[in-house]
Amino acid sequence: MTTPPPQDPSGGYGAPQPANESSKTLGIIGVVCAVICWPAGLIIAIIGLNKVKQTGESDSLFKAALIVSIIVGVLGIIGSIANFSMAAGMS
């Protein structure tokens, strides 16, 4: 009598692939830069989104960095316009 071959513990689907650490790091850097320096956060978010499209990884950190960069940028531009108009009105 022969023994059956051992079964694959993953159910035949293979082991899950670990997430790429460089993408996670780049995503975190993108979010931090989005708050500190929105143009840098915007650029990192765009680069990261293009990178994860090719690899099929999660893009949530890059989407967050993109959204935060846009919001901070728009608020900064509105604040600058308001500041210049107030300064022009005082002179």
Buried (B, 14 or more C-beta within 10 A) or exposed (E): EEEEEEEEEEEEEEEEEEEBEEBEEBBEBBBBBBEEBBEBBBBBBBEBBEBBEEEEBBBEBBBBBBEBBBEBBEEEEEEEEEEEEEEEEEE
